[in-house]
Amino acid sequence: MKVSRFSTAAAAVSACALALAGSAMAAYPGFSTLKPNGAQRGTDAKVTITGERLDDFEGMIFMSPGFTMKSVDKVEKSKVELTLGVGADIPPGYYMMRVRTKTGISHMRPFFVGQFPNAEEKEPNNDFDAPQAATMNTTVEGLVTNEDVDYYKVTLKKGERLSLEVDGLRLGYVVFDPYIAVLNKDRFEIANSDDTILHRQDGFLTMTAPEDGDYTIMIRESSYRGAGNNYYRLHIGNFRRPEAVYPSGGKIGSTTKVRFIDSTGESFEEEVKLPADTDERYMLLPKSQGAPPSGNPFRVSAFDNTLEAEPNNDIATATTSAGDPIALNGIIGEAKDVDVFKMPLKKGMKLDLRCYAQTLGSPLDPVIGVMNEKGNSLGNNDDGGGLRRLDSKLTVNIPADGNYFIRVTDHLERGGPTFVYRLEVMASEPELAFSSPEYSVNDTHLRQFVAVPRGGRYATLVNVSRNNVSGDYKWVAPNLPPGVKLLNDVMPGSLPNTPLVFEATADAPLAGAAVPIKLTSVDPAVKTVGKLRQEFDMVRSGNVRYYSEIDDNLPVAVVEEAPYSLEIVKPTVPLVAQGLMDLKVVAKRKEGFKAPIRVFMMWKPPGISSLGEATIAEGQNECTFVLDANANVAAGKWNFVVMGEVEGGNGRVYNASPFCEVTTAPAYMTAPAMALAAVEQGKETELTCKLDGTLPFNGDAEASVIGVPDTISIEPAKINKDTKEVSFKVKTNEKSPIGKQGNLFVMVKVPVEGGITTHRIGVGSTLRIDKPRAAPAAAPAQVAANTKPGEAPKPAAAPAKPLSRLEQLRAEAQAKK
């Protein structure tokens, strides 16, 4: 069962409309609404899907088991009517599904499963004196428009329980903040609910009828706004709505006794059988007392439980726990309550502590700390738990063997019967997860699917995160649609990411599936399994995420053949360290297809860079990516892949190339930056490059200085495997720019077997062009003052020796003083 994650949005909820992430994009079929938004389990539901580009509708991809598509009743460009079968054993809650067409896959949308039959709102029902009659244990689907208030009437006996719960924000349309209340015949509110810790903007309440009679249920937007997409599902019944569960987690595969707690502190106990594997989306529903419309989040992990034993407010009375790893469970039961646990720990341990409270629907704002036996702090944390900002996370290093004490309290010293928490304490556990990056700003849905064209491929990048995990892993993708295969085999332990490429045969049937893709170690002794952990925004306004969903299944579908294909031309020579390489991509077009093709470079190995995309122009068939290797690139063989995107008339059409192997190798030569050369404008000089070392190669290599403007001429030079130094003649003219020409380098084209490798050496070299020296003034004829008439003039003094350039610069500097 999947559980949503609500962001730590501002308390005041904006009612501005929100376009669901990706719904306006033409990249796949639009999936705007699903009516009704849910159905009773064990029934067949007739639903209507609205959106865009739906006229080639093929089916649905259900991201969880238990659903079937019974029939497709009507297909139009912007609407599809069909019948869904909802399994009788599906727990109440919501489940994600996608539309699949012949040309693509849509974003996700939730579909709710309840234990009550559906009823529809019937307008007008916005008058307190003329409410719509409602039946107990029914789910009403309705809409709150601007300034709209909907009223429903139920008849109760004195002492009878009435519970309400609303799904509004969770339906995934807009930032809708519903307000619900129960009014008596005099219009006084007996009970109300706006926001809750458990469901955030979606409220719930429980009341007991003070007397026999009719009671009016009101639902509206909290600020009397509303809109044409403020849909709701209002559950009306006598169910019991627990706000918390204690303990709020248990060990995988165990049978655990839990206590469901109401807001008043009243509770009831049940024994529950927990699943055999960890599941961060697990929800717990009571089997007795009338199950609520949705469950309570419940942690399922590999840790044994320790339950607090009161009093345990200080070191002297601390509850003793076995030690790492363990889950400490407690309730901050009243104001200023403090819970303390004692644990024996060993020197050198690195301990991770994570406190789950608001993540599990608890109102607790936990503050955790670790102390030694003297009460000295090793560390503490208030916020920073990740999933919900107010939860806590802390890492400490244990300095010596001994008993240590873990302290839990509320940030504002509050407390109450539902202030439950679960504090998981462990040495750093091995963990492996992977996900695709966001391909567009503020759009977590774009290209987060695998739509494989018949006879083609689809590529997506995955980033792999490891915690205490190393070594190579194998990709496992069971239950792929017929005719589809994953081309990847091993995920190297040395890489942080990799492209996944899926390929479909030319005759693969149009079909889709939710694929539980995983990573398993090539070492059978390693049991850690890597899982997909992809996060999607379901309700977002600007940069604020109100509601998001995490999925561990990959949607894969076979779609119609693409009107083009791509192939990377395999290089005949290696890409050398500190070198460059042109990587050519060739397109094959179907007859008549001339549209431009955007080509994405899906991945580069460490040490290699290139532009992220290029375009094959309209009617053209080629583009080129320049691969740029740094000096530290590792020698090896790498699988490159590109993916194309075109506007295909019914949205964007994707097709990827096959893998193309590119080899990286050490450079045949290296050289430091060339010594600074200075020359006057219009004069000549030389740049000298000293080679540090070379590998043998046959023939001559051509070396050229790169990075100067056209007004500077630098003649190329020839070098061979024995060359230790090479000089370049530099010629400037009157248009050569004065100043430094920096970041120059020498490009060397070295002949090797198969072709030419391009090297860059002498990187960071500089040439300086100085302003021409002023011509010296002509010396005036000098006649001695004492020359007598008739005497020959005395010879003039010999001209001064020309100054060197260094002397000129010194003289100029002295003159400026």
C-alpha positions in Angstrom: 0.0 0.0 0.0 1.5 3.4 -1.0 1.6 6.3 1.4 2.0 9.9 0.3 4.6 12.3 1.5 3.5 15.9 2.2 6.0 18.6 2.0 6.5 21.1 4.8 4.4 23.7 3.1 3.4 27.0 4.8 0.5 26.7 7.1 -1.6 29.0 5.1 -2.7 27.2 2.0 -2.9 29.1 -1.3 -5.9 28.4 -3.4 -4.3 29.3 -6.6 -4.8 26.7 -9.4 -2.1 24.2 -10.0 -1.4 22.6 -13.3 -0.5 19.0 -12.5 3.2 18.4 -13.2 3.6 17.5 -16.8 -0.1 17.7 -17.8 0.5 20.6 -20.2 3.4 18.9 -21.9 2.9 17.2 -25.3 5.4 14.5 -24.3 2.8 11.9 -23.6 -1.0 11.6 -23.4 -2.6 14.1 -21.0 -4.5 12.6 -18.0 -6.4 15.5 -16.5 -9.3 14.0 -14.5 -10.6 10.6 -13.4 -14.3 10.5 -12.5 -15.3 9.1 -10.1 -12.0 9.5 -8.2 -12.5 6.2 -6.5 -14.7 3.2 -6.0 -15.7 0.5 -3.4 -13.4 -2.5 -3.3 -14.8 -5.7 -4.8 -16.9 -3.8 -7.3 -16.8 -2.9 -11.0 -16.5 0.9 -11.5 -17.5 2.8 -14.6 -15.0 5.7 -14.9 -14.4 8.5 -17.3 -10.9 9.8 -18.1 -10.5 13.2 -19.5 -7.3 14.7 -21.0 -5.5 15.2 -24.3 -4.4 12.9 -27.2 -6.5 10.0 -25.9 -7.9 8.9 -29.3 -5.4 6.1 -29.6 -6.1 4.8 -26.1 -4.8 1.3 -25.5 -5.2 0.6 -21.8 -4.1 1.4 -18.3 -0.9 0.7 -16.4 -1.8 -0.1 -12.8 1.2 0.7 -10.6 -0.2 -1.7 -7.9 -1.8 -5.1 -8.3 -5.5 -5.8 -7.8 -7.0 -3.8 -10.7 -8.3 -5.0 -14.0 -9.6 -3.2 -17.1 -12.9 -5.0 -17.8 -14.0 -3.0 -20.9 -13.4 0.1 -22.9 -16.8 1.6 -23.6 -16.0 4.8 -25.5 -12.8 6.5 -26.9 -12.6 10.1 -28.0 -9.8 12.6 -28.4 -10.2 14.1 -25.0 -12.3 11.4 -23.2 -12.3 7.7 -22.5 -15.0 5.7 -20.8 -14.1 2.3 -19.4 -15.0 -0.2 -16.7 -12.4 -1.0 -14.0 -12.5 -4.1 -11.8 -11.4 -3.3 -8.2 -10.2 -6.3 -6.2 -12.1 -7.3 -3.0 -8.8 -7.7 -1.1 -7.4 -4.3 -1.9 -7.0 -2.3 1.4 -8.7 1.1 1.6 -6.4 3.8 0.4 -5.2 5.3 -2.9 -3.3 3.6 -5.8 -1.5 5.1 -8.8 -2.4 4.4 -12.4 -1.4 5.7 -15.8 -3.0 5.9 -19.2 -1.3 4.0 -22.0 -1.9 4.9 -25.7 -0.4 3.6 -28.9 2.1 6.4 -28.8 3.0 7.0 -25.1 2.4 6.8 -21.4 0.8 9.5 -19.2 1.8 10.8 -15.8 0.3 9.1 -12.7 -3.0 9.9 -11.1 -4.4 8.4 -7.9 -7.5 6.2 -7.7 -9.0 5.7 -4.3 -10.4 2.4 -3.0 -12.9 2.5 -0.1 -15.0 0.2 1.9 -18.2 2.2 1.2 -20.3 2.5 -1.9 -20.1 5.8 -3.9 -22.8 8.5 -4.1 -22.8 11.6 -6.1 -23.3 15.2 -5.0 -26.6 16.5 -6.4 -26.9 20.3 -6.9 -28.4 22.4 -5.5 -27.3 21.4 -2.0 -25.8 24.7 -0.9 -28.6 25.8 1.4 -28.6 24.8 5.0 -32.4 24.4 4.9 -32.3 22.1 1.9 -29.4 19.7 2.3 -28.9 16.6 0.3 -29.9 13.5 2.2 -26.9 11.2 2.9 -26.8 7.6 3.9 -24.4 6.4 6.7 -21.3 4.5 5.6 -21.3 6.1 2.2 -18.6 8.0 0.2 -20.0 11.1 -1.5 -18.1 12.5 -4.5 -18.5 16.2 -5.0 -17.1 19.5 -6.1 -16.7 22.8 -4.3 -16.8 25.8 -6.7 -16.1 29.4 -5.8 -17.8 30.4 -2.6 -19.7 27.1 -2.7 -20.9 25.3 0.5 -22.3 21.8 0.2 -24.7 20.4 2.9 -25.7 16.8 3.6 -28.2 15.6 6.2 -28.0 12.4 8.4 -30.3 11.2 11.1 -28.7 10.0 14.3 -29.8 8.5 17.6 -28.5 9.8 20.9 -25.0 8.4 21.6 -24.5 7.2 18.0 -21.1 7.9 16.5 -20.6 10.0 13.4 -17.3 10.1 11.7 -16.2 12.1 8.7 -13.1 12.0 6.6 -12.4 14.0 3.4 -10.0 13.4 0.5 -9.4 16.7 -1.2 -5.7 17.6 -1.5 -4.9 13.9 -1.8 -6.9 13.7 -5.0 -4.0 15.3 -6.7 -5.6 18.2 -8.7 -4.9 21.5 -6.9 -4.0 23.0 -3.6 -7.5 22.4 -2.2 -7.9 22.9 1.6 -11.4 21.5 2.5 -13.2 22.4 5.8 -15.7 20.0 7.2 -18.1 20.4 10.1 -21.3 18.9 11.8 -24.0 21.4 12.7 -27.1 20.9 14.8 -30.6 22.1 13.9 -29.7 25.6 15.3 -26.7 25.9 13.0 -24.2 25.5 15.8 -21.1 23.6 14.9 -20.8 20.5 17.2 -17.5 19.3 15.6 -15.2 20.5 12.8 -11.9 19.9 11.2 -9.7 21.9 8.9 -6.2 20.5 8.8 -4.8 17.4 10.5 -1.3 16.1 11.2 -2.1 12.7 9.6 -3.6 14.0 6.3 -2.4 17.7 6.3 -5.0 19.8 4.5 -7.5 16.9 4.4 -9.4 16.7 7.7 -11.4 14.1 9.7 -13.5 14.2 12.8 -15.6 12.0 15.1 -18.5 13.0 17.3 -21.2 11.4 19.4 -24.8 12.6 18.8 -26.0 14.4 21.9 -29.6 13.7 21.1 -31.9 12.1 18.6 -32.5 14.1 15.4 -31.1 15.4 12.1 -27.6 16.7 11.8 -26.2 18.7 8.9 -22.7 18.0 7.5 -21.0 21.0 5.8 -18.1 20.9 3.5 -16.4 24.0 1.8 -13.1 25.4 1.0 -11.5 26.7 4.2 -11.4 30.3 2.9 -14.7 30.1 1.0 -12.9 30.0 -2.3 -13.0 26.9 -4.5 -12.7 26.2 -8.2 -13.8 24.0 -11.0 -11.3 21.3 -10.0 -11.8 21.3 -6.2 -13.1 17.7 -6.1 -13.6 15.8 -2.9 -14.5 12.4 -1.6 -16.4 12.7 1.7 -16.7 9.6 3.8 -19.7 9.5 6.1 -20.2 6.7 8.6 -19.9 5.3 12.1 -16.3 4.1 11.6 -13.6 4.7 14.2 -10.8 7.0 13.1 -7.6 6.4 15.0 -5.1 9.2 14.9 -2.1 7.2 16.0 -0.8 3.6 16.4 1.4 2.5 19.2 4.0 1.1 18.7 4.2 2.8 15.3 6.3 0.1 13.7 7.4 -3.5 14.0 9.8 -6.1 12.7 9.3 -7.6 9.3 7.4 -10.9 9.3 6.4 -10.6 13.0 3.1 -10.7 14.7 2.8 -7.6 16.7 0.3 -6.3 19.2 -0.6 -2.7 18.5 -2.9 -0.1 20.1 -5.0 2.2 17.9 -5.5 5.6 19.7 -8.2 8.2 19.2 -7.7 11.9 19.7 -9.3 11.6 23.1 -6.8 9.0 24.2 -9.3 6.1 24.0 -7.8 3.1 22.3 -8.3 -0.6 21.4 -5.7 -3.3 20.7 -5.3 -5.8 17.8 -2.6 -8.3 16.8 -1.3 -7.7 13.3 0.8 -9.8 11.0 3.5 -7.7 9.3 4.8 -8.3 5.8 8.0 -10.2 5.2 9.8 -7.3 3.5 10.4 -3.7 4.4 7.9 -1.3 2.9 8.1 2.5 3.6 4.5 2.9 2.2 2.9 0.3 4.5 -0.4 1.4 6.1 -2.1 -0.3 9.0 -5.9 -0.6 9.2 -7.8 -2.0 12.2 -9.9 -5.1 11.5 -12.5 -4.3 14.2 -14.4 -1.2 15.4 -15.3 -0.3 11.8 -12.3 0.3 9.6 -11.6 3.9 8.6 -11.4 5.1 5.0 -7.6 5.2 5.1 -4.9 3.6 7.2 -2.2 4.9 9.5 1.5 4.9 8.3 3.4 2.1 10.0 7.1 1.5 9.9 8.1 -2.0 8.9 11.9 -2.6 9.4 14.4 -5.3 10.4 14.6 -4.0 14.0 13.3 -5.5 17.2 11.1 -3.2 19.3 11.9 -1.7 22.7 8.8 -0.1 24.3 9.3 2.6 26.9 8.5 1.8 30.5 7.4 4.8 32.6 8.8 6.5 34.5 11.8 7.0 32.3 12.3 10.8 32.5 16.0 10.8 33.4 19.2 8.7 33.4 18.4 7.1 36.7 15.1 5.7 35.5 16.0 5.1 31.8 14.3 2.3 30.0 17.0 -0.3 29.2 17.4 -1.4 25.6 19.4 -4.3 24.1 21.6 -2.3 21.8 22.2 -1.6 18.1 20.2 -2.1 16.0 16.9 -1.4 17.8 13.7 0.6 17.4 12.8 2.6 20.5 9.1 3.3 20.8 7.3 5.7 23.1 4.7 8.3 23.7 5.4 11.8 25.0 2.2 11.5 27.0 1.9 14.9 28.6 3.4 18.4 28.6 7.1 18.5 29.6 7.4 14.7 29.4 10.9 13.3 28.6 11.7 9.7 27.6 15.2 8.3 28.2 16.6 5.0 27.0 19.8 3.3 28.1 22.0 1.4 25.6 25.3 -0.4 26.0 27.6 0.7 23.1 31.2 0.0 22.0 34.0 2.4 21.3 34.4 3.3 17.6 30.7 2.7 16.7 29.2 5.2 14.3 25.6 5.3 15.3 22.7 6.6 13.1 19.5 7.7 14.9 16.3 8.6 13.0 13.1 9.6 14.8 9.8 9.1 13.0 6.9 11.1 14.3 5.2 13.5 11.9 6.1 11.1 9.1 3.7 8.6 10.8 1.0 11.2 11.6 2.1 12.1 15.1 1.8 15.7 16.2 5.2 15.4 18.0 8.0 17.7 17.0 10.8 15.5 18.3 14.1 16.6 19.7 16.6 13.8 20.2 20.0 13.7 22.0 22.7 11.2 23.1 24.4 11.5 26.5 27.1 9.6 28.3 26.8 8.3 31.9 27.8 11.7 33.2 25.1 13.5 31.3 27.5 15.1 28.8 26.0 15.5 25.3 27.5 13.7 22.3 25.0 15.4 20.0 21.4 16.4 19.5 19.0 17.3 16.7 15.7 19.0 16.3 14.6 19.1 12.7 16.3 17.4 9.7 14.5 14.0 9.4 14.0 14.4 5.7 10.5 13.0 4.9 8.9 15.5 7.2 11.1 18.4 8.2 10.1 18.4 11.9 11.3 14.8 12.4 14.9 14.3 13.6 18.0 12.6 12.4 21.4 12.4 14.2 24.7 10.6 13.7 27.2 10.2 16.6 30.6 8.5 17.1 30.9 6.5 20.3 34.2 7.5 22.1 34.5 4.6 24.6 32.8 1.4 25.8 29.9 2.0 28.2 26.3 2.8 28.7 24.8 5.7 26.7 21.5 7.4 27.1 19.1 8.6 24.3 16.7 11.4 25.2 13.4 12.2 23.4 11.1 15.2 24.0 8.9 17.7 22.1 10.4 20.9 20.9 7.7 23.0 22.6 7.4 20.6 25.6 3.9 19.5 24.5 2.5 16.1 24.9 -0.6 14.0 24.6 -2.0 10.5 24.0 -1.2 10.6 20.2 2.3 12.0 20.5 3.9 8.7 19.5 7.3 8.2 18.0 9.6 5.5 16.7 13.4 6.1 17.0 15.4 3.6 14.9 19.0 3.3 16.2 21.6 1.4 14.2 25.1 1.3 12.9 25.2 2.6 9.4 23.3 0.0 7.4 24.0 -1.0 3.8 21.5 0.7 1.5 21.3 0.8 -2.3 18.7 2.9 -4.3 18.4 4.4 -7.7 16.3 6.9 -9.5 16.2 9.1 -12.6 16.9 12.8 -12.4 14.4 15.5 -13.1 14.6 16.3 -16.8 12.8 19.6 -16.5 12.5 22.3 -13.8 9.4 21.9 -11.6 8.3 18.9 -13.6 9.1 15.5 -11.9 6.9 13.6 -14.4 8.6 14.5 -17.7 10.2 11.3 -19.3 9.8 9.3 -16.1 8.5 6.3 -18.1 9.8 3.8 -20.6 7.8 4.0 -23.9 9.7 1.7 -26.3 8.9 2.0 -30.0 8.5 -1.2 -31.9 11.8 -2.0 -33.5 13.5 0.7 -31.5 14.7 1.6 -28.0 14.1 4.0 -25.1 16.9 5.3 -22.8 16.7 6.8 -19.3 19.5 7.8 -16.9 19.6 6.4 -13.4 21.6 7.8 -10.5 22.7 5.2 -8.0 23.1 6.0 -4.3 25.1 3.7 -2.0 25.5 3.6 1.7 28.0 1.0 2.9 27.6 -0.9 -0.4 30.3 -1.6 -2.9 31.0 -3.9 -5.8 29.2 -4.7 -9.0 25.5 -5.3 -9.2 23.3 -6.9 -11.9 20.1 -5.4 -13.3 17.0 -7.5 -12.9 13.8 -6.4 -14.7 11.1 -9.1 -14.4 7.6 -8.9 -16.0 8.6 -6.8 -19.0 6.0 -6.5 -21.7 6.4 -9.2 -24.4 9.1 -8.4 -26.9 11.0 -6.0 -24.6 14.4 -6.6 -23.1 16.8 -4.5 -21.0 20.2 -4.2 -22.8 22.1 -3.5 -19.6 23.7 -6.3 -17.6 26.0 -5.1 -14.9 26.0 -1.9 -12.9 29.7 -1.3 -12.1 30.4 -0.4 -8.5 32.8 2.3 -9.6 30.1 4.4 -11.4 27.6 6.8 -9.8 25.1 6.5 -12.7 24.4 4.8 -16.0 21.9 4.9 -18.9 19.3 2.1 -19.0 18.3 1.1 -22.5 15.2 -0.9 -23.3 14.7 -2.5 -26.8 11.5 -3.8 -28.4 11.3 -6.2 -31.4 9.6 -5.0 -34.5 6.6 -7.3 -33.9 6.3 -6.7 -30.2 2.6 -6.3 -29.2 1.4 -3.0 -27.9 1.3 -3.6 -24.1 2.4 -2.1 -20.8 3.4 -3.2 -17.3 4.6 -1.8 -14.0 8.1 -3.4 -13.7 9.7 -4.1 -10.3 13.2 -3.4 -11.5 16.0 -4.1 -9.0 19.8 -4.5 -8.5 21.2 -7.7 -7.1 24.9 -8.2 -6.2 27.1 -10.3 -8.5 28.4 -11.7 -5.2 25.9 -14.2 -3.9 27.1 -13.6 -0.4 25.9 -10.0 -0.5 22.1 -9.8 0.3 21.5 -6.1 -0.1 19.1 -5.4 -3.0 18.9 -2.1 -4.7 15.4 -0.7 -5.4 13.9 2.1 -7.5 12.9 5.1 -5.4 11.3 7.6 -7.8 9.6 10.7 -6.3 6.8 12.4 -8.2 5.0 15.7 -7.4 1.3 15.2 -7.2 0.3 18.6 -6.0 2.7 21.5 -6.5 2.5 25.3 -6.5 5.6 26.9 -7.8 8.5 25.7 -5.8 6.3 24.4 -3.0 5.5 20.6 -2.9 2.3 19.9 -1.0 2.0 16.3 -1.9 4.3 13.8 -3.5 4.4 10.1 -4.2 7.3 7.6 -4.2 7.1 4.6 -6.5 9.4 1.6 -6.8 7.9 0.2 -10.1 9.0 1.4 -13.5 6.2 1.9 -16.1 7.2 0.2 -19.4 5.1 0.1 -22.5 5.5 -0.9 -26.2 4.3 1.9 -28.5 4.0 2.4 -32.3 7.1 2.4 -34.4 9.0 5.8 -34.5 9.3 7.6 -37.9 13.1 7.7 -37.5 16.0 5.8 -35.9 19.4 6.9 -34.6 22.8 5.3 -34.6 26.2 6.4 -33.2 29.0 5.8 -35.6 31.6 3.8 -33.8 34.9 5.6 -33.5 37.9 3.8 -35.0 40.4 5.3 -32.6 40.4 5.8 -28.8 39.6 9.0 -27.0 42.9 9.9 -25.3 43.3 11.6 -21.9 43.3 15.4 -22.4 42.0 14.8 -25.9 39.0 15.5 -28.1 36.8 13.3 -30.3 33.9 13.9 -32.7 31.1 11.5 -32.1 28.8 11.4 -35.1 25.1 10.5 -34.8 23.3 9.4 -38.0 19.5 9.4 -38.4 17.5 7.1 -40.7 14.2 8.7 -41.6 11.0 7.1 -42.9 10.0 8.3 -46.3 8.3 11.7 -46.0 9.5 12.4 -42.4 11.7 15.6 -42.4 11.1 17.2 -39.0 14.1 18.3 -36.9 15.3 15.8 -34.3 16.5 16.8 -30.9 19.3 14.4 -29.8 20.1 14.0 -26.1 23.5 12.7 -24.9 22.1 10.5 -22.2 25.3 9.9 -20.2 29.0 10.5 -20.1 31.5 8.5 -18.1 33.6 10.3 -15.4 36.2 12.5 -16.9 34.4 13.1 -20.2 32.2 16.1 -21.0 30.2 17.2 -24.0 27.1 19.3 -24.8 23.9 17.7 -23.5 22.0 17.9 -26.8 22.3 18.6 -30.5 19.8 19.0 -33.3 19.6 17.2 -36.6 18.2 19.9 -38.8 15.0 19.5 -40.8 15.6 17.2 -43.7 19.2 16.5 -42.5 20.6 13.2 -41.2 23.6 13.9 -39.0 24.8 15.8 -36.0 28.0 15.6 -34.0 28.9 15.7 -30.3 32.4 16.7 -29.3 33.7 14.5 -26.5 36.2 16.3 -24.2 38.4 14.1 -22.0 40.2 15.5 -19.0 43.7 14.5 -18.0 42.5 12.0 -15.4 40.0 10.0 -17.5 40.4 6.3 -16.8 41.3 3.9 -19.6 38.4 1.6 -20.5 35.5 0.8 -22.7 32.3 2.8 -22.3 28.8 2.3 -23.7 27.4 5.6 -25.1 23.8 6.1 -26.1 21.8 9.0 -27.4 18.0 9.5 -27.5 16.0 11.4 -30.1 12.9 13.5 -29.5 10.6 14.8 -32.3 7.2 16.3 -32.6 5.2 13.5 -34.1 1.8 15.0 -34.6 0.3 13.4 -31.5 2.9 14.4 -29.0 6.6 13.8 -28.8 8.1 10.6 -30.1 11.2 9.2 -28.6 13.7 6.7 -30.0 17.2 5.8 -28.7 20.3 4.5 -30.4 21.8 1.2 -29.7 24.8 1.2 -27.3 28.1 2.3 -29.0 31.4 1.4 -27.5 33.9 4.2 -27.0 37.4 3.4 -25.8 39.5 5.7 -23.7 43.3 5.4 -23.5 46.3 7.2 -22.1 47.6 10.1 -24.1 50.5 9.6 -26.5 52.1 12.8 -25.3 51.8 15.4 -22.6 53.3 18.9 -22.1 53.1 21.7 -19.6 52.0 25.2 -20.5 54.4 26.9 -22.8 56.6 29.7 -21.4 55.2 33.2 -21.8 56.2 34.8 -25.1 55.9 38.6 -25.7 56.0 40.3 -29.0 55.4 43.8 -30.3 52.4 44.3 -32.5 53.4 43.7 -36.1 56.5 41.7 -35.1 57.4 38.0 -35.0 58.3 35.7 -32.1 58.3 32.0 -31.2 56.3 29.8 -28.8 58.2 26.8 -27.5 56.5 23.6 -26.2 58.5 21.1 -24.3 57.1 17.5 -24.4 57.1 15.7 -21.1 56.9 12.2 -22.6 55.6 10.3 -25.5 54.3 6.8 -26.4 55.7 5.4 -29.6 53.7 6.1 -32.8 54.5 5.8 -36.4 54.9 8.8 -38.8 54.6 12.5 -38.1 52.0 14.2 -36.0 50.8 17.7 -36.8 50.8 20.2 -34.0 48.9 23.5 -34.0 48.5 26.3 -31.5 44.8 26.9 -30.8 43.1 29.9 -29.3 44.4 33.0 -31.1 42.3 35.3 -33.3 42.7 35.4 -37.1 44.9 38.4 -36.9 47.7 36.3 -35.4 49.3 33.7 -37.6 51.0 30.7 -36.0 52.5 28.2 -38.3 51.8 24.5 -37.5 54.8 22.1 -36.9 55.5 18.5 -37.4 56.6 16.2 -34.6 57.4 12.5 -34.2 57.9 10.0 -31.4 61.4 11.3 -30.8 60.5 15.0 -30.6 61.3 16.6 -27.2 60.7 20.2 -28.0 58.7 22.0 -30.8 58.7 25.7 -31.7 55.9 27.6 -33.4 56.6 30.8 -35.5 54.2 33.6 -34.4 53.4 36.5 -36.8 51.4 39.5 -35.8 50.2 42.5 -37.8 48.8 46.0 -37.0 45.4 44.5 -36.3 46.6 42.0 -33.8 44.9 42.8 -30.4 47.1 44.4 -27.7 47.3 42.4 -24.5 47.3 38.8 -23.4 46.0 35.9 -25.4 45.4 33.3 -22.6 44.2 29.7 -22.4 46.1 28.7 -25.5 46.9 25.0 -26.1 48.6 22.9 -28.7 46.4 20.5 -30.6 48.3 17.5 -31.8 46.8 15.0 -34.3 48.6 11.8 -33.8 48.3 9.0 -36.4 47.5 5.6 -34.8 46.0 2.4 -36.1 42.5 3.2 -37.4 42.9 6.9 -37.8 43.9 10.1 -36.0 43.7 10.8 -32.3 43.4 14.4 -31.2 45.5 15.5 -28.2 45.6 18.8 -26.3 48.9 19.6 -24.7 50.5 22.8 -23.3 47.1 23.8 -21.9 47.0 27.2 -20.3 49.7 28.8 -22.4 49.8 32.6 -22.9 51.0 35.0 -25.6 51.4 38.7 -24.9 51.2 41.4 -27.6 52.7 44.7 -26.6 52.1 48.1 -28.0 54.8 49.1 -30.6 57.6 51.3 -29.2 57.5 54.9 -30.2 60.2 55.8 -32.8 63.1 57.9 -31.2 63.0 61.7 -32.1 65.6 62.9 -34.7 68.6 64.6 -32.9 68.9 68.3 -33.9 72.1 69.5 -35.5 74.4 70.8 -32.8 76.8 73.7 -33.4 79.3 74.6 -30.7 78.6 78.0 -29.2 82.2 78.8 -29.3 82.8 78.0 -33.0 84.5 80.9 -34.6 83.9 82.1 -38.1 85.8 80.2 -40.6 86.4 77.2 -38.3 84.9 73.8 -39.0 82.1 72.7 -36.6 82.9 70.2 -33.9 81.5 66.7 -34.6 78.2 65.8 -33.0 78.1 63.3 -30.1 77.7 59.7 -31.1 74.1 58.4 -30.9 73.0 56.5 -27.8 73.0 52.7 -27.8 69.5 51.3 -28.5 67.7 50.2 -25.3 66.6 46.6 -25.0 62.9 45.9 -24.4 63.5 45.2 -20.7 65.5 48.5 -20.4 62.6 50.3 -22.2 60.1 48.9 -19.7 62.3 49.9 -16.8 62.7 53.4 -18.2 58.9 53.8 -18.7 58.3 52.6 -15.2 60.8 55.1 -13.8 59.3 57.9 -15.8 55.8 57.2 -14.4 57.3 57.7 -10.9 
